[in-house]
Amino acid sequence: METAIDFLSNGITRATGWQVFVFTAIVTHITIASVTIFLHRCQAHRALELHAIPSHFFRFWLWLTTGQVTKEWAAIHRKHHAKCETEEDPHSPQTRGIKKVLFEGAELYRSECKNLETMQKYGHGTPDDWLERNVYTRFSGRGIVLMLLIDFLLFGVIGITVWAVQMVWIPITAAGIINGIGHYWGYRNYDCVDASTNIFPLGILIGGEELHNNHHTFGTSAKLSSKWYEFDIGWMYIRSMEMVGWATVKKVAPEPKFVELKSSVDMETLQAVITNRYDVMAKYAKSLRKTWHDEVVLLREKAQFEAARLKVTKKLLQREPTKLEVSQKQELSEVLAHSTVLQTMHDMRVELGLIWERSTVSREQLVHQLQDWCLRAEASGIQALHDFSRRLRTYA
């Protein structure tokens, strides 16, 4: 009798409270790593290839801890990128509301899993071997039951709590926080076409997925960090596996390279600017912010704009011009009419963005247009524009 009670209380490990806590932290982190490395970067985006050993481990572990079917996860995520922030996006807080995605993200996933069109159109290329068909997909719910038995065997009654934490970890962190907050609140390194944000620069708790704006800008990159102060623990694991031959990285985001200042723009400069266009526009937005601080005093003196209105205008000025609504463009124009400097920088930004959107123009013509843009920027009399142009010439 005492033996049975002791087993119910402590399981076969007789672990202390702190040992149970550490175990829970480790196994939930392994689950996060499995999602970000295997499901997200490997399966959904093909940013890397995995050796059979880690690939089968991740599939088995995800079956135990989430019951997630690889094809379903990859298909829904690919559709999210293809239809981002539209009514067809399976889990956009911009269309469904932040509360819906944050608290019911898992339900949105389960609902989209039933959409056969999504599975057929976006679920290609995922594992389809005997194990996938006859175990992981056919008995997707059996794994989490087995995990419950394992936790109970290890820790007794408290193991049920460990299991419960494991079961809610992905719905809260991935389906809720990343899909919700990651498209609603945070900072943005790049003004990509959707509302994605970086939640926190240190991607540890959620495996690097915190750097969501970086990911949506460079969707097929195996590395999610891009700034010197950002850390992607998932990338650290991938590099570690690469060193022992367990992973092959196929794609990473382009890193800008520079050469000494050139007096003219050539084909190499054009190619580098187009390849690194997100970095180019991020640097331009930084130049705009510096110029804004110099001009805002004049705007207050000339037009006596209210601080709240100037704050809104500052945000609009840094956004991609083509993404502004009609009312926002009107608001911006009314303020810029009182600053020749900001108006010039805004117009030059629009022109620069058109260079990599002109698909019907020859590359020689684009080189000429970029050279002309640089000459006009450097002759504008605006120091920020001059400095930016001189740096633009050095992209290589």
Number of C-alpha atoms within 10 A of each C-alpha: 6 7 8 9 11 13 19 18 17 20 21 14 13 15 16 10 12 9 12 18 12 10 14 19 15 12 15 22 18 16 22 24 25 23 28 21 27 26 26 22 26 24 26 27 18 20 20 22 18 21 13 11 9 16 18 14 13 20 22 18 19 25 24 24 25 21 21 21 22 24 23 25 23 25 24 24 22 21 20 18 14 13 15 23 21 16 12 13 21 26 33 28 23 18 16 16 13 22 13 17 26 22 16 17 28 18 15 16 19 14 11 19 19 11 12 12 12 17 19 12 11 21 23 14 12 19 15 13 9 9 14 19 12 12 16 22 18 12 14 19 18 15 21 21 15 14 22 22 15 17 21 23 18 20 24 23 16 18 24 18 16 22 22 13 14 23 19 14 20 21 20 18 20 21 21 23 23 25 24 28 23 25 24 20 14 17 16 17 18 24 21 19 13 17 19 30 26 29 22 17 19 19 22 17 15 25 26 28 32 29 31 28 27 25 23 21 19 20 21 21 22 27 27 30 27 18 10 7 8 16 22 21 21 26 21 14 15 20 18 13 16 17 11 8 11 17 21 18 18 13 16 15 19 14 10 15 10 14 11 10 12 14 10 15 19 17 14 13 22 25 16 20 23 16 18 19 17 18 18 22 22 18 17 22 21 15 18 22 17 12 18 20 11 12 16 18 11 14 19 14 9 11 11 11 13 10 11 9 12 18 11 13 20 18 11 17 24 19 16 18 16 10 14 14 10 9 9 15 16 12 15 22 15 11 18 18 13 16 16 11 20 20 17 16 22 22 11 17 21 14 14 19 17 12 19 16 10 11 10 6 11 9 14 12 11 19 20 16 17 24 20 13 18 24 15 15 22 17 12 15 11 15 14 20 25 18 13 18 20 17 18 23 25 21 24 19
